[in-house]
Amino acid sequence: MSEFTDLIKSDKPTLVDFFATWCGPCKMQGPILEQLKQKIGDDASIVKIDVDRNPDLSAEYQIRSVPTIIIFKNGMPQWRASGLQQLEILEDKLRIQMQPGK
């Protein structure tokens, strides 16, 4: 848990994918996140959190459905969406957070 907290407190944006192994849309989100990582490189972090293995973290961030994606910067949630998200939307939301002064 402290490792997660340290990660989201970074001034580098962190996209967190709250997922479940049994979730069909979550399985479809995986390859999209891999493509996103290739496009953004080290300018942002991408982390996957299994809600079944991390119930306290899921409760803390009020995860009610999966996949839920939250983009954090400096420890604060900047954007959140539930359901399968397309590459272009995720890239756009991350790039906004990567801009200086955001």
C-alpha positions, -999 to +999 in steps of 0.1 A: +000+000+000+028+025+008+044+016-025+012+025-043+009+058-023+045+067-032+038+060-069+007+082-072+024+110-053+048+115-081+047+146-102+048+122-132+012+112-140+002+077-130-026+058-148-041+032-125-062+004-141-084-012-114-093-046-130-104-081-123-091-113-139-127-125-146-137-093-163-141-094-201-137-057-208-107-057-184-090-083-207-097-060-237-082-030-218-048-047-213-036-045-249-048-009-251-027+000-221+003-018-236-001+004-268-004+035-246+028+026-227+047+023-260+034+057-271+041+076-239+073+059-228+086+070-194+067+102-193+039+086-173+035+054-153+008+027-159-002+004-130-027-024-129-044-032-096-064-064-092-095-054-072-099-089-058-064-089-044-065-054-032-100-049-016-089-021+008-074-001-020-105-006-041-127+005-012-106+035-006-110+047-042-147+036-043-142+012-072-177-001-080-172-015-114-142-027-135-123-017-154-120+017-137-091+039-147-079+068-125-051+092-135-032+105-105-007+133-103+009+146-070-013+121-051-045+136-064-070+120-088-071+141-120-094+120-142-115+089-137-136+067-160-153+033-157-157+008-186-135+000-215-115+032-226-100+037-260-064+045-266-069+080-280-089+091-250-064+077-225-034+092-244-051+126-245-060+126-208-024+115-199-007+141-221-028+169-205-013+158-171+022+156-186+022+193-195+042+216-172+021+234-147-007+208-147 
